[in-house]
Amino acid sequence: MSPAPPESWICYAPSGHSSPESRIPNLRRLPPPPRPPATSPATAHPPTTPGRRRPAAAAGADLRRHNHAVGSRSEAKAHRFVAENGLDPGAVRAHGSYETLLDDPGVDAVYVPLPTSLHVRWAAAAARGKHVLLEKPAALCAADLDAILAACEAAGVQFTDSTMAMHHPRTDRMREINSVVSFRVNDDFLQNDVKVKPDLDALGALGDIGWYCIRAILWTVSYELPRSVVALLEAVRNDAGVLLACGASMHWPDGRVATFTCSFLASLTMDVTVVGTNGTLRVADFVFPFDEKSAGFSVLTNPRVAELAVGWGPQPAERAVATDLPQEALMVREFARLVRNVRDAGGRPESKWPDITRKTQAVIDAVKASIDKGLPIEIMG
């Protein structure tokens, strides 16, 4: 049997209002373990981001109004979550087990932030009749993810993973190729955090930060899978064999190459650099922005070396993309739209997000195999 998860699980939705517009699925969970401290300033080292960020914390008051239920491993923890997050105890049900929450007839959609090793069991169970928003990495391997997606498809429910950066409007303004993220953590994190436990999140930095890097790269190429991946040398593992730092190059048949590194061992950095024929795009906060209301990036176009090689230019142009809602709330809003399309309009679950998740997982699998075997790995899809 899998060990008990270290944090409470799911929050559900929607409210009991009859208006479809007001019945917006909202999702919450208990706070994760304390985030390990990060050194600053950020360095140019290829990087990673702190782990899970609470979507509900950024979802805003409107979405919070429609929280229907909270599930935890004990009723006391569920009630504590309701109190600590300012929810109405008369309107939000506190379930003392995941099973009773899944049996709640008022729940339409679930957010599952459990450790990756528990995803198959609980996401598949939720898919019996609930739409599923699943924490990344979606699974430990593509075979496990296929079981989850099959359960969702059989039940006719929507599946989406919680890669929140995909929902920020800035994403539509950039092309991300070389993706790297990292941060410095203390010894307690490296030994005791969920993300470094082989029985909970066995993929370590690859599944946590590497997921964002790989998703960013795939977004750049319109989700065309690479032909092969080659792991970078000297991946770092903890004593339990969980990856603390790693990277890989991804290769396409037409000669395109993308490289990422991800690490739990370096200063907090979330950099993307895209080098094209006529320019370079850079963004310093691609996982989540410094400022939730205005996210920036820079573009250097047609650079030239000055006469006598005394300088070069032009200077990069700084651009900003404004948004009224943080990307976590935009993710929840999109998930709610997908759920309403199935529940209220009689539509079919959209295949876009499950397909993207499946491709991300396929690359994760290939990178892990390349690390373990020390060989290039071809991706079969």
C-alpha positions in Angstrom: 0.0 0.0 0.0 1.3 3.5 -0.8 2.2 5.6 2.2 -0.2 8.3 3.4 0.3 11.5 1.5 2.0 14.4 3.4 -0.7 16.9 2.8 -4.5 17.0 2.4 -5.9 16.4 -0.9 -8.7 17.8 -3.0 -11.1 20.7 -3.1 -14.1 20.5 -5.2 -16.7 22.6 -6.8 -19.1 24.1 -7.8 -21.7 25.9 -5.7 -25.3 25.0 -5.8 -26.4 28.0 -7.7 -28.7 27.2 -10.6 -27.1 29.7 -13.1 -24.4 27.9 -15.2 -22.4 31.1 -15.2 -22.3 31.2 -11.4 -21.5 27.5 -11.0 -17.7 27.8 -11.6 -15.7 24.9 -10.4 -13.1 26.0 -8.0 -10.2 24.0 -6.6 -8.3 24.2 -3.4 -5.8 22.2 -1.3 -4.0 22.5 2.0 -0.7 24.4 2.0 2.2 22.2 0.9 5.2 21.7 3.2 7.1 25.0 3.8 9.0 26.1 0.8 12.7 25.8 1.3 14.6 29.1 1.3 16.2 30.3 -1.9 19.3 32.3 -2.2 19.3 35.6 -4.1 20.0 37.2 -6.4 19.3 34.7 -9.2 22.3 33.6 -11.1 22.8 32.7 -14.7 23.1 29.0 -13.8 20.5 26.8 -15.6 17.7 26.6 -13.0 14.5 25.2 -11.4 11.6 26.6 -9.6 10.2 25.9 -6.1 7.7 23.1 -6.3 4.0 23.3 -6.3 2.2 26.6 -5.9 -1.3 26.7 -4.6 -3.7 27.5 -7.5 -6.4 28.4 -5.0 -4.2 31.0 -3.3 -4.2 33.0 -6.5 -7.6 32.2 -7.8 -9.3 35.2 -6.3 -12.5 35.9 -4.3 -14.8 35.1 -7.1 -13.6 31.6 -7.6 -13.3 31.0 -3.9 -17.0 31.6 -3.5 -17.7 28.5 -5.4 -15.7 26.0 -3.5 -18.0 23.1 -2.6 -15.9 20.7 -0.5 -12.5 19.9 0.9 -11.1 16.3 1.4 -8.3 15.4 3.7 -7.0 12.3 5.5 -8.9 13.5 8.6 -11.9 15.6 9.2 -10.0 17.8 11.6 -7.4 18.7 8.9 -10.2 19.4 6.4 -12.0 21.8 8.9 -8.6 23.5 9.6 -8.1 24.1 6.0 -11.6 25.7 5.7 -10.9 28.0 8.6 -7.3 28.9 7.6 -8.5 29.9 4.1 -11.5 32.0 5.1 -14.0 29.6 3.6 -17.6 29.5 4.8 -17.9 26.4 7.0 -21.6 26.4 6.4 -21.2 26.2 2.7 -18.0 24.2 2.2 -18.2 20.5 3.3 -15.2 19.1 5.1 -14.6 15.4 4.3 -12.4 13.3 6.5 -11.4 10.9 3.7 -10.9 11.0 -0.1 -13.5 8.3 -0.6 -16.3 10.3 1.0 -15.4 13.4 -1.0 -15.5 11.3 -4.2 -19.0 10.1 -3.2 -20.3 13.7 -2.7 -23.0 14.2 -5.3 -22.5 17.9 -5.3 -19.0 17.7 -6.6 -18.4 18.1 -10.3 -14.7 18.6 -10.6 -11.6 17.9 -8.5 -8.1 19.2 -8.2 -5.6 16.4 -7.2 -2.3 17.7 -5.7 -1.1 14.4 -4.3 2.4 13.0 -4.7 2.9 11.5 -8.1 2.9 7.9 -6.9 -0.7 8.3 -5.8 -2.0 9.8 -9.1 -3.1 6.6 -10.8 -5.2 5.4 -7.8 -6.9 8.7 -7.0 -7.2 10.4 -10.4 -8.6 7.3 -11.9 -11.1 7.0 -8.9 -12.1 10.6 -9.3 -12.7 10.1 -13.0 -15.6 7.8 -12.2 -17.7 10.9 -12.4 -15.6 14.0 -11.7 -13.6 16.2 -14.1 -9.9 16.0 -13.1 -7.3 18.8 -12.8 -4.2 16.9 -11.9 -0.9 18.2 -10.4 2.2 17.8 -12.5 4.0 15.6 -13.2 0.9 13.8 -14.2 2.4 10.3 -13.6 5.6 8.5 -13.0 5.6 7.1 -16.6 3.5 7.2 -19.7 1.9 3.8 -19.0 0.5 5.2 -15.7 -0.7 8.3 -17.4 -2.4 6.2 -20.1 -4.4 4.5 -17.3 -5.6 7.8 -16.0 -6.5 9.2 -19.4 -8.3 6.0 -20.2 -10.4 6.3 -17.0 -11.3 9.9 -17.9 -12.2 9.0 -21.5 -14.3 6.1 -20.4 -16.2 8.3 -18.0 -16.5 11.2 -20.4 -14.9 13.7 -18.1 -12.4 16.4 -18.8 -8.7 15.9 -17.9 -6.2 18.8 -17.6 -2.8 19.0 -15.9 -1.9 22.0 -13.7 1.0 23.5 -15.7 -0.2 27.0 -14.9 2.2 28.9 -17.0 0.5 27.7 -20.1 -2.5 29.8 -19.2 -0.8 33.2 -18.8 -1.4 35.5 -21.8 2.4 36.1 -22.0 2.7 32.5 -23.2 1.1 33.5 -26.5 3.7 36.2 -27.0 6.8 34.1 -26.7 8.6 31.1 -28.2 10.5 29.1 -25.6 13.3 26.8 -26.6 16.1 26.6 -24.2 14.4 26.3 -20.8 16.2 26.2 -17.5 15.1 26.7 -13.8 16.8 26.2 -10.4 17.0 27.2 -6.8 19.1 26.6 -3.7 17.5 24.6 -0.9 18.5 23.5 2.5 19.6 20.0 3.6 16.2 19.3 5.2 14.5 19.8 1.8 17.0 17.5 0.0 16.4 14.7 2.6 12.7 15.1 3.6 10.6 16.9 1.1 7.9 15.0 -0.9 9.7 15.8 -4.1 12.8 13.8 -3.2 11.1 10.7 -1.8 11.3 7.6 -4.0 7.9 6.3 -2.9 6.1 9.6 -3.4 7.7 11.7 -6.2 10.4 9.4 -7.6 11.1 11.6 -10.6 12.5 14.4 -8.4 13.8 17.5 -10.2 12.9 16.0 -13.6 9.3 15.6 -12.7 9.0 18.9 -10.8 11.0 21.5 -12.7 11.9 19.4 -15.7 8.2 19.1 -16.5 7.9 22.9 -17.0 11.1 23.0 -19.1 9.9 20.2 -21.4 6.4 21.7 -21.7 7.9 25.1 -22.7 10.1 23.4 -25.3 7.2 21.4 -26.8 5.0 24.6 -26.8 7.7 26.2 -29.0 7.5 23.5 -31.6 3.7 23.2 -31.6 3.9 20.0 -29.6 5.8 18.1 -32.2 7.7 15.3 -30.4 11.4 15.2 -30.8 13.0 12.2 -32.6 15.3 11.5 -29.7 16.7 12.8 -26.4 20.2 12.6 -24.9 20.7 13.1 -21.2 23.4 15.5 -20.1 26.3 13.9 -18.2 26.5 13.5 -14.5 23.0 13.8 -13.2 22.9 14.3 -9.4 20.9 12.0 -7.2 20.3 11.9 -3.4 21.0 8.8 -1.3 17.6 7.3 -2.3 18.4 7.6 -6.0 16.0 10.5 -6.7 17.2 13.1 -9.2 18.3 16.4 -7.7 19.7 17.8 -10.9 19.7 16.7 -14.5 19.2 17.9 -18.1 18.9 16.7 -21.7 19.1 17.7 -25.3 16.1 17.1 -27.5 16.6 16.5 -31.3 14.2 16.8 -34.2 14.6 15.3 -37.7 15.0 18.8 -39.3 18.0 19.7 -37.1 16.3 21.7 -34.4 17.8 21.2 -31.0 16.6 22.2 -27.5 18.4 21.8 -24.3 17.2 22.1 -20.7 18.6 21.7 -17.3 16.7 21.5 -14.0 18.1 21.4 -10.5 17.3 21.5 -6.8 20.8 22.6 -6.1 21.2 26.1 -7.6 20.1 29.6 -6.9 16.4 30.5 -7.7 16.2 31.1 -11.4 13.5 30.6 -14.0 15.2 31.6 -17.3 14.2 30.9 -20.9 16.4 31.9 -23.8 15.3 31.5 -27.4 17.8 32.0 -30.1 16.5 32.4 -33.6 17.9 33.4 -37.0 17.2 37.2 -36.6 17.0 37.7 -32.9 16.8 36.4 -29.3 14.0 36.3 -26.8 14.6 36.1 -23.0 12.3 35.8 -20.1 13.5 35.6 -16.5 10.4 34.2 -14.8 8.8 31.7 -17.1 7.3 29.4 -14.4 5.5 32.1 -12.6 6.0 35.9 -13.0 7.7 38.3 -10.6 4.5 40.4 -10.9 1.2 38.6 -11.3 -0.4 41.5 -13.0 2.3 42.3 -15.6 4.7 39.8 -16.9 7.6 40.9 -19.1 10.1 39.6 -21.6 12.8 41.1 -23.8 13.5 40.8 -27.5 16.8 41.5 -29.3 16.3 41.9 -33.0 19.0 41.9 -35.8 21.9 42.6 -33.5 25.2 43.8 -35.1 28.7 44.4 -33.8 29.7 48.1 -34.0 32.5 49.3 -36.1 35.9 48.5 -34.6 34.2 46.0 -32.4 33.7 48.5 -29.6 30.1 47.4 -28.8 27.0 45.9 -30.3 23.3 46.5 -30.5 20.6 47.5 -30.6 19.6 47.2 -27.0 16.9 44.5 -26.2 13.3 45.8 -26.4 11.4 45.2 -23.1 7.8 44.2 -23.4 5.1 43.6 -20.9 1.9 41.6 -20.9 -0.8 42.7 -18.5 -3.5 40.4 -17.0 -6.2 41.0 -14.4 -5.9 37.5 -13.0 -2.9 35.5 -12.1 -2.1 32.5 -14.3 -3.3 30.0 -11.6 -6.8 31.6 -11.7 -6.7 31.7 -15.5 -6.0 27.9 -15.4 -8.9 27.3 -13.1 -11.2 29.5 -15.3 -10.2 27.5 -18.4 -10.8 24.2 -16.5 -14.2 25.5 -15.4 -15.1 26.4 -19.0 -14.2 22.9 -20.1 -16.3 21.4 -17.4 -19.3 23.5 -18.2 -19.0 22.6 -21.9 -19.4 18.9 -20.9 -21.8 19.3 -18.0 -24.1 22.0 -19.2 -23.8 22.0 -23.0 -23.6 18.3 -23.6 -20.2 18.6 -25.3 -17.4 16.1 -25.3 -14.2 16.5 -23.2 -11.6 18.4 -25.2 -8.6 16.3 -26.2 -6.1 19.2 -26.4 -4.9 19.1 -22.8 -4.7 15.3 -22.4 -2.7 15.1 -25.6 -0.3 17.8 -24.5 0.1 16.0 -21.1 0.8 12.7 -22.8 3.5 14.2 -25.0 5.2 15.9 -22.0 5.1 12.6 -20.2 6.6 10.7 -23.2 9.6 13.1 -23.2 10.0 12.8 -19.4 10.1 9.0 -19.8 12.7 9.2 -22.5 14.9 11.6 -20.5 14.7 9.3 -17.5 15.6 6.3 -19.6 18.6 8.2 -21.2 19.8 9.1 -17.7 19.5 5.6 -16.5 21.1 3.9 -19.5 23.6 6.6 -20.6 22.4 6.3 -24.2 20.3 8.4 -26.6 16.6 7.3 -26.5 14.3 7.5 -29.5 10.8 8.6 -28.8 8.0 6.5 -30.2 5.1 8.7 -29.2 
